[in-house]
Amino acid sequence: MKHLVLSILTSILLFAVCCFAWDGERAKDPWKDPGLVPDKETAIRIAEAIVFPIYGEDMIKKEHPYIVTSENGFWRVQGTIREGIAGGTFYVVISHWDARIIDVGHTM
């Protein structure tokens, strides 16, 4: 019985410490601006981390400069086609709020 009471009191104390230690004002809410992907530079770094292993870093770097747009809370990072080169470009769609990868592909 004594151990049970001690266990319950310890749990209550730990819970209270956690509640008071948490600063609700400073907690990061990814659903508010600036989100986890606040700018195009961050979107580019995430996109490169995704497409380098898929298509190869050398191939992707040939698609500079990237076209980066933001619309309705989603970043779209896409390569550009150099004159005289046939084919398409990579694209990655990333959630502005929580950095989820929404879509990855290659245009034709």
C-alpha positions in Angstrom: 0.0 0.0 0.0 2.8 2.4 0.9 4.5 1.8 -2.5 1.2 2.4 -4.3 0.7 5.8 -2.6 4.3 6.7 -3.2 4.0 5.7 -6.9 0.8 7.8 -7.3 2.4 10.9 -5.6 5.5 10.6 -7.8 3.4 10.4 -10.9 1.3 13.5 -9.9 4.5 15.4 -9.1 6.1 14.4 -12.4 2.9 15.4 -14.3 2.9 18.8 -12.5 6.5 19.5 -13.3 6.0 18.7 -17.0 2.9 21.0 -17.2 4.7 23.9 -15.6 7.9 23.4 -17.5 6.1 23.5 -20.9 5.9 27.0 -22.2 2.8 27.1 -24.4 3.7 30.5 -25.8 7.0 29.4 -27.2 5.9 26.0 -28.4 6.3 25.7 -32.2 3.0 25.2 -34.0 3.8 24.0 -37.5 0.3 25.1 -38.7 1.1 28.7 -38.2 3.5 30.9 -40.1 6.3 30.5 -40.9 5.7 26.7 -40.8 8.5 24.2 -41.0 9.5 25.2 -44.5 9.5 29.0 -44.2 11.4 30.0 -47.4 12.4 28.8 -50.9 16.0 28.0 -49.8 14.7 25.5 -47.3 12.3 24.0 -49.9 15.2 23.6 -52.3 17.4 21.8 -49.7 14.5 19.4 -48.9 13.8 18.8 -52.6 17.5 18.1 -53.4 17.6 15.6 -50.5 14.7 13.8 -52.1 15.7 13.8 -55.8 19.5 13.4 -55.5 19.3 9.7 -54.5 16.5 9.1 -57.1 17.9 10.8 -60.2 21.5 11.4 -59.3 23.1 14.6 -58.0 24.9 15.3 -61.3 21.7 15.0 -63.4 19.7 17.3 -61.0 22.4 20.0 -60.9 22.1 20.2 -64.7 18.6 21.5 -64.1 19.6 24.7 -62.4 18.2 27.3 -61.9 15.3 25.7 -60.1 11.8 27.1 -60.4 10.4 27.5 -56.9 6.8 28.5 -56.3 4.5 28.7 -53.2 0.8 28.3 -53.5 -1.9 27.4 -51.0 0.6 26.2 -48.4 2.7 24.1 -50.7 6.1 24.6 -52.2 6.8 23.3 -55.7 10.5 22.9 -56.6 11.1 22.1 -60.3 14.2 22.0 -62.5 14.6 23.9 -65.8 15.4 22.4 -69.2 18.4 23.8 -70.9 18.1 24.7 -74.6 18.9 21.8 -76.9 18.3 19.1 -74.2 15.3 16.7 -74.7 13.3 15.4 -71.8 11.6 16.7 -68.7 12.6 17.9 -65.3 12.1 16.7 -61.7 9.6 18.3 -59.4 8.9 18.0 -55.7 5.8 19.3 -53.9 6.4 20.0 -50.2 3.9 21.0 -47.4 4.8 24.5 -46.1 3.5 23.7 -42.7 4.9 20.3 -41.8 7.5 19.6 -44.5 5.6 16.5 -45.8 6.5 15.4 -49.3 3.3 15.5 -51.2 4.5 14.5 -54.7 7.7 13.6 -56.4 8.0 13.1 -60.1 9.5 13.9 -63.5 7.8 15.8 -66.3 7.9 14.5 -69.8 
